[in-house]
Amino acid sequence: ELANLEEELGHTEGALDVAEQALAIAEKPTIAHALERLRLANLVGRLKLRMDRPVEAGKLLEGIWPEVVRSGYTPLVADTTLSIALLYKTLAQRAKEGQPRTAMLAKSDGFFQRALKLWEDLNNPYQVGETRRLYYEESPTQA
């Protein structure tokens, strides 16, 4: 929660530090709290995107995605799906015009639509709005 507060205050670098420390703790074998570890990994990935570090974010998100899907925990799946949409959007913005950029934008939109549908299926209008806001307003920045 401290990482989320730092993020809300616009302290992306501080939020990343806190989230990475919490993730290191959550990954300890004696902790064994899979959902919290996945939630924190998703947060770290999203923060790295905000700090314009898409390669690091992509490796992290790609690593957790199969486990997130297997968890079946819809809020986590929806939030991670949005993170992946934002990743592809960032990569597309960096790509040159043409086939790869078009493909990345299509993937981004597909993940975005899936995230929206998951929140709609949960009847969560707040998260539907937040998903739209983040997708349309989010852009990488230097912290």
The 8 nearest C-alpha neighbors of each residue, nearest first, counted from 0:
[[1, 3, 2, 4, 5, 18, 17, 14],
 [0, 2, 4, 3, 5, 17, 14, 18],
 [1, 3, 14, 5, 17, 0, 4, 18],
 [4, 2, 6, 0, 1, 5, 7, 14],
 [5, 3, 1, 7, 6, 2, 8, 0],
 [6, 4, 14, 2, 10, 8, 3, 7],
 [5, 7, 3, 9, 11, 10, 4, 8],
 [8, 6, 4, 9, 5, 3, 10, 11],
 [9, 7, 5, 6, 10, 4, 11, 3],
 [8, 10, 6, 7, 11, 5, 142, 14],
 [11, 9, 5, 6, 13, 8, 12, 14],
 [10, 12, 14, 6, 13, 9, 142, 15],
 [11, 13, 15, 14, 10, 142, 16, 50],
 [14, 12, 16, 10, 15, 11, 5, 17],
 [13, 15, 2, 5, 11, 17, 6, 12],
 [14, 16, 18, 12, 13, 17, 19, 46],
 [17, 15, 13, 19, 14, 18, 20, 12],
 [16, 18, 20, 14, 2, 15, 19, 21],
 [19, 17, 21, 15, 20, 2, 16, 22],
 [18, 20, 22, 16, 21, 17, 15, 23],
 [21, 19, 23, 17, 22, 18, 16, 24],
 [20, 22, 18, 24, 19, 23, 25, 17],
 [23, 21, 25, 19, 24, 20, 39, 36],
 [24, 22, 20, 26, 21, 25, 19, 27],
 [23, 25, 21, 22, 26, 27, 20, 30],
 [24, 26, 22, 36, 23, 27, 30, 21],
 [27, 25, 23, 24, 22, 36, 28, 30],
 [28, 26, 29, 30, 24, 25, 23, 31],
 [29, 27, 30, 31, 26, 25, 32, 24],
 [28, 30, 27, 31, 26, 25, 32, 24],
 [29, 31, 28, 27, 32, 25, 26, 24],
 [32, 30, 28, 29, 33, 27, 25, 26],
 [33, 31, 35, 30, 34, 36, 25, 26],
 [32, 34, 36, 35, 31, 37, 25, 26],
 [35, 33, 37, 36, 32, 38, 70, 75],
 [34, 36, 38, 37, 33, 32, 39, 25],
 [37, 35, 33, 25, 39, 34, 38, 22],
 [36, 38, 40, 34, 35, 39, 41, 33],
 [39, 37, 35, 41, 36, 40, 34, 42],
 [38, 40, 42, 36, 41, 37, 22, 35],
 [41, 39, 37, 43, 42, 38, 36, 44],
 [40, 42, 44, 38, 39, 43, 79, 37],
 [41, 43, 39, 45, 44, 40, 46, 38],
 [44, 42, 40, 46, 41, 45, 18, 15],
 [45, 43, 56, 41, 47, 42, 46, 59],
 [44, 46, 42, 48, 47, 43, 82, 41],
 [47, 45, 49, 43, 48, 44, 15, 42],
 [48, 46, 50, 52, 44, 49, 45, 56],
 [47, 49, 51, 45, 53, 52, 46, 50],
 [50, 48, 139, 46, 51, 47, 140, 45],
 [49, 51, 47, 141, 140, 48, 52, 139],
 [52, 50, 139, 48, 49, 53, 140, 47],
 [51, 53, 47, 48, 50, 54, 55, 56],
 [54, 52, 56, 48, 55, 57, 51, 86],
 [53, 55, 57, 56, 52, 58, 48, 59],
 [56, 54, 58, 57, 53, 52, 59, 47],
 [57, 55, 44, 53, 59, 54, 47, 58],
 [56, 58, 54, 60, 59, 55, 53, 61],
 [59, 57, 61, 55, 56, 60, 62, 54],
 [58, 60, 62, 56, 57, 61, 44, 55],
 [61, 59, 57, 63, 62, 58, 64, 56],
 [62, 60, 58, 64, 59, 63, 57, 65],
 [61, 63, 59, 60, 64, 58, 65, 66],
 [62, 64, 60, 66, 61, 65, 67, 59],
 [63, 65, 67, 61, 66, 62, 60, 68],
 [66, 64, 68, 67, 63, 69, 62, 61],
 [65, 67, 69, 68, 63, 64, 70, 37],
 [68, 66, 64, 70, 65, 69, 76, 63],
 [67, 69, 65, 70, 66, 71, 76, 64],
 [70, 68, 66, 71, 67, 65, 72, 64],
 [71, 69, 67, 72, 68, 66, 34, 76],
 [70, 72, 69, 68, 73, 67, 76, 75],
 [73, 71, 70, 75, 74, 76, 67, 68],
 [72, 74, 76, 75, 71, 77, 117, 121],
 [75, 73, 77, 76, 72, 78, 118, 117],
 [76, 74, 78, 73, 77, 72, 79, 38],
 [75, 77, 73, 79, 74, 78, 80, 67],
 [78, 76, 114, 80, 74, 75, 79, 117],
 [77, 79, 75, 81, 80, 76, 74, 82],
 [80, 78, 82, 76, 81, 77, 41, 75],
 [79, 81, 77, 83, 78, 82, 114, 110],
 [80, 82, 84, 78, 79, 83, 114, 111],
 [83, 81, 79, 85, 84, 80, 45, 86],
 [82, 84, 86, 80, 85, 81, 87, 79],
 [85, 83, 107, 110, 81, 111, 87, 82],
 [84, 86, 88, 82, 83, 87, 89, 81],
 [87, 85, 83, 89, 88, 84, 82, 90],
 [88, 86, 107, 90, 84, 89, 103, 85],
 [87, 89, 85, 91, 86, 107, 90, 104],
 [90, 88, 92, 86, 87, 91, 85, 93],
 [89, 91, 87, 93, 92, 88, 86, 94],
 [92, 90, 100, 94, 88, 93, 103, 89],
 [91, 93, 89, 90, 94, 88, 100, 95],
 [92, 94, 90, 91, 89, 95, 100, 88],
 [95, 93, 91, 100, 92, 90, 96, 99],
 [94, 96, 97, 100, 93, 99, 91, 92],
 [97, 95, 100, 94, 98, 101, 99, 91],
 [96, 98, 100, 99, 101, 95, 94, 102],
 [97, 99, 101, 100, 102, 96, 103, 95],
 [100, 98, 102, 101, 97, 103, 94, 91],
 [101, 99, 91, 103, 102, 94, 98, 97],
 [100, 102, 98, 104, 99, 103, 97, 105],
 [101, 103, 105, 99, 100, 104, 98, 106],
 [104, 102, 106, 100, 91, 105, 87, 101],
 [103, 105, 107, 101, 106, 102, 91, 88],
 [104, 106, 102, 108, 103, 107, 109, 101],
 [107, 105, 109, 103, 104, 108, 110, 102],
 [108, 106, 84, 87, 104, 110, 88, 105],
 [107, 109, 111, 105, 106, 110, 112, 104],
 [110, 108, 106, 112, 111, 107, 105, 113],
 [109, 111, 84, 113, 107, 112, 108, 80],
 [110, 112, 108, 114, 84, 113, 109, 81],
 [113, 111, 115, 109, 114, 110, 108, 116],
 [112, 114, 110, 116, 111, 115, 109, 117],
 [115, 113, 77, 111, 117, 116, 112, 80],
 [116, 114, 112, 118, 113, 117, 127, 119],
 [117, 115, 119, 113, 114, 118, 120, 112],
 [116, 118, 120, 114, 119, 115, 77, 113],
 [119, 117, 121, 115, 120, 116, 123, 127],
 [118, 120, 122, 116, 121, 117, 123, 115],
 [121, 119, 117, 122, 118, 116, 123, 115],
 [120, 122, 118, 119, 123, 117, 73, 74],
 [123, 121, 119, 120, 124, 118, 127, 117],
 [122, 124, 121, 125, 118, 126, 119, 127],
 [125, 123, 127, 126, 122, 128, 119, 118],
 [124, 126, 128, 127, 123, 129, 130, 118],
 [127, 125, 129, 128, 124, 123, 130, 118],
 [128, 126, 124, 130, 125, 129, 118, 115],
 [127, 129, 131, 125, 126, 130, 132, 124],
 [130, 128, 126, 132, 131, 127, 133, 125],
 [131, 129, 127, 133, 128, 132, 126, 134],
 [130, 132, 128, 134, 129, 133, 135, 127],
 [133, 131, 129, 135, 130, 134, 136, 128],
 [134, 132, 137, 136, 130, 131, 135, 129],
 [133, 135, 131, 132, 137, 136, 130, 85],
 [134, 136, 132, 133, 137, 131, 130, 138],
 [137, 135, 133, 132, 134, 138, 131, 130],
 [138, 136, 133, 134, 135, 139, 85, 132],
 [137, 139, 140, 136, 49, 89, 48, 51],
 [140, 138, 49, 51, 50, 48, 137, 141],
 [141, 139, 50, 49, 51, 142, 138, 48],
 [140, 142, 50, 51, 139, 49, 11, 12],
 [141, 12, 11, 50, 140, 10, 49, 9]]
